[in-house]
């Protein structure tokens, strides 16, 4: 008499998510172990434009947490209105990336955080000057001391705190994740058909895992060449290998409805365009209008709960704080 | 036998604030009647860089609510890194101003809100284009309909909602207000002495009321001329009267510790400098180092509770949304 037990087990699995264990995409999990005090410090630093030469550009300027962790521009605006070389990827769920930046040149979020501060075309500061600013502000000095337990205040701590905040920027509870976890009605029939197309056409070969991407580097223009005026060379710039030209980190598709425009050059304005180009250039497949629409509908089910937090209030500068130099 | 009753009344008045009724500065009151739905809409608009041509500059860029409602720059950075002509005044408690902008050219917050959107050196957009963007975003269309009860979405509603949000940006509960309301220990002896100097030297002639300013226009350089390279002419630009040259709206001193640098040209980097210059040029008085320090100590007691709210999440653009043009 094992039948009732089996039925119960199957029903239970639908509720607990066991039924989706075989899916190539897994739900985003809420943040677990974090250092709360470090997160609060990192949040302030993330929003603090005093980490830039101008006093005007913060991490949040180009990875705007009101807008899916991006700036929604093709390429970003940096110091002195410099046009950036590449599209700003979303900071949301970025802790799940195999490496950071489109070319993976930073191993992790901590290493990434130091990049834009010192990039002349972005925040245009130096690590030393940024730390000098923070050291002149008692509110920060006290908070660093509490978090790190030392009198020292250095760039290593700054980027560590920013990374700790960024680790909290996950987006669980999307309709698709609710469906993965057993709520059969969380997505529509069209969206399910879009997911089936996404799986059966080969998209999941690269866009898989909890972040639906972010785990590998792939050549942009696999079946047919990708035409762009953008000069980014991808992974080759890091490895020096010719075979790595035009290889970029596969972007996460989580919250992709919010992270337009698409691709490393930001040249795909809409999801419809992006799906069409990916189909043709990466999979050698021309999606019909109906197929494209269903895949786009599926992609929009990947929008999760956006991080909710109080806008941080920054400790004020003092008479001793080096002045920003926006126009020098 | 009336003595005990009198003593009780005096003690009571100390607790209820009656004793401070004669003071030239009154406490900031918390926000009362507001339209909550309109505030939520206005908060989104305040943080939305899609109201600018570049898609990069929002109200919060120059009136940053993490930094006392200012950008802490001498003059602001606008579209294409344009150097602004004047210091960005704080948005905090700005609903108490007699008029808006340093020269009072906008009667109220609603009128002010339309200015920067269409200013070529600031957000560089037009009201029509800004409204076109909002109309293309279903999340906004629905919210405007709920708030205003019409199918129309126009610039009048946009600025109305932004102004409603700005009305909530008051900063009650500063140490000085706690003292005004009867807590004798809320400020130190030095701070009290600074307040006495502030009153007795004539500062309160202009810096009075709940906002400690904002209620009148006064000539910058009354006793001695104010030397500056800044070209702003003040009220004369509005009235056309030569007598109004260099007359500017008296700024609020609420949260002045956070709203550096000071004056319409942003040329006073510190409160010490600002107090010194004001003393000499407006009052014909050279404050001693000790007097200056006490006044500065008093001014720092005017920092109130900063507005606390969740960072708004903006509704995403659609395929139909006009694209930002940061580099055109």
Interface residues (C-beta under 8 A of the other chain):
Chain A: X47 X48 X49 X50 X54 X55 X56 X61 X64 X65 X66 X67 X68 X71 X72 X73 X77 X80 X81 X83 X257 X258 X260 X269 X270 X272 X306 X308 X309 X310 X311 X312 X313 X314 X316 X317 X319 X323 X324 X326 X327
Chain B: X47 X48 X49 X50 X54 X55 X56 X61 X64 X65 X66 X67 X68 X71 X72 X73 X77 X80 X81 X83 X257 X258 X260 X269 X270 X272 X306 X308 X309 X310 X311 X312 X313 X314 X316 X317 X319 X323 X324 X326 X327
